[in-house]
Amino acid sequence: MYELSIETGFSSAHQLVGYSGNCENIHGHNWKVRVFLRVKELNDIGIGMDFREIKKVTDDLLLRLDHVNINKVSPFDCINPSSENIARWLFQQIGGLLNSDKIRVSRVEVMETDHYSVSYFEEGLKLTHNL
């Protein structure tokens, strides 16, 4: 089994509605995002998936969040744009675009700062036996 990862980022503002503290006020971050994919077999030239393809898919999604108030972007206009919710949303969106019988998004990590991060993954991730 191989695990591939890319790191990218975006800058934006958000606020946590209902939070008791400074994070209830609008504030910004230079977010970092790491996407991890699992691959059981390599292709004919010895790679699991082109890193550039993974990064492009991720960056295209992050354009929706870059340099905006995330609270005004769907689905975060209805749910708090916490790192946890952002990580889950990215996991689901990227997985919907990249998952196949040969490759699966295994985890997405979202870092608000160099010291605070959250990872989202789903239990029981399995790739089919005929990869």
C-alpha positions in Angstrom: 0.0 0.0 0.0 1.3 3.5 -0.9 0.2 6.8 0.6 0.6 9.9 -1.4 0.2 13.4 -0.2 0.2 17.0 -1.4 0.2 20.2 0.6 -1.3 23.5 -0.6 -3.0 26.4 1.0 -5.4 29.4 0.9 -6.0 32.6 2.8 -9.4 33.6 4.1 -11.4 34.9 7.0 -14.1 33.2 9.1 -15.8 33.4 12.4 -17.2 30.6 14.6 -20.8 31.4 15.4 -21.7 30.6 19.0 -18.1 30.3 20.1 -17.4 31.9 23.4 -14.1 33.8 22.8 -12.0 35.6 20.3 -12.8 33.2 17.4 -16.4 34.4 17.4 -15.1 37.6 15.9 -14.2 37.6 12.2 -10.5 36.8 11.8 -8.2 35.4 9.1 -5.8 32.6 8.6 -3.2 31.5 6.1 -4.5 27.9 6.0 -2.5 24.9 4.9 -4.2 21.8 3.5 -2.6 18.3 3.2 -4.5 15.6 1.2 -3.5 12.0 1.6 -4.4 9.2 -0.9 -3.9 5.5 -0.7 -3.0 3.4 -3.7 -2.4 -0.3 -3.6 -0.7 -0.7 -7.0 1.4 1.6 -9.2 0.7 2.3 -12.9 2.9 1.2 -15.8 5.4 4.0 -15.2 5.6 3.3 -11.4 3.4 6.0 -9.9 0.2 5.9 -8.0 -1.2 9.2 -9.2 0.4 12.3 -10.6 0.9 14.8 -7.7 0.0 17.6 -10.0 -3.4 16.1 -10.7 -4.1 15.8 -6.9 -2.9 19.4 -6.3 -5.0 20.8 -9.2 -8.2 19.2 -8.0 -7.5 20.4 -4.5 -6.5 23.9 -5.6 -9.6 24.2 -7.8 -11.8 23.5 -4.8 -9.8 25.9 -2.6 -10.5 28.7 -5.0 -14.0 28.8 -3.5 -12.5 29.6 -0.1 -9.5 31.8 -1.0 -9.6 35.4 0.0 -13.3 35.4 1.1 -15.2 35.3 4.3 -15.9 31.5 4.4 -19.1 32.1 6.4 -20.6 33.4 3.2 -19.7 30.4 1.1 -21.9 27.3 0.8 -22.1 25.0 2.8 -20.4 27.2 5.5 -23.2 29.7 5.3 -25.3 27.0 7.1 -22.6 25.3 9.2 -19.7 26.8 11.2 -16.5 27.0 9.1 -14.4 25.3 11.7 -11.3 23.5 10.7 -13.1 20.2 11.4 -16.0 21.1 9.0 -13.6 22.4 6.4 -11.5 19.2 6.5 -14.7 17.0 6.2 -16.0 19.0 3.3 -12.7 18.8 1.5 -12.4 15.1 2.1 -15.9 14.5 0.6 -15.4 16.9 -2.3 -11.9 15.7 -3.3 -13.0 12.0 -2.8 -15.9 12.6 -5.1 -13.5 13.7 -7.8 -10.6 11.3 -7.3 -11.8 8.1 -5.6 -11.9 5.0 -7.8 -11.4 1.3 -7.4 -7.7 2.0 -7.4 -7.2 5.1 -5.3 -9.0 6.6 -2.3 -8.6 9.8 -0.4 -7.6 8.5 3.1 -7.3 11.7 5.1 -7.4 15.5 4.8 -5.5 17.7 7.3 -6.4 21.4 7.7 -4.0 23.7 9.5 -5.1 27.1 10.8 -1.6 27.8 12.0 1.7 26.0 12.3 0.5 24.8 15.7 -3.2 23.9 15.3 -4.5 21.4 12.9 -7.3 18.8 12.4 -7.5 15.7 10.3 -10.6 14.1 8.9 -10.8 10.5 7.7 -13.4 7.8 7.7 -13.1 4.4 9.5 -13.0 1.3 7.4 -11.5 2.8 4.3 -11.0 -0.1 1.9 -9.7 -0.5 -1.6 -11.0 -3.3 -3.7 -8.9 -6.4 -3.9 -8.5 -6.3 -7.7 -6.4 -3.2 -8.0 
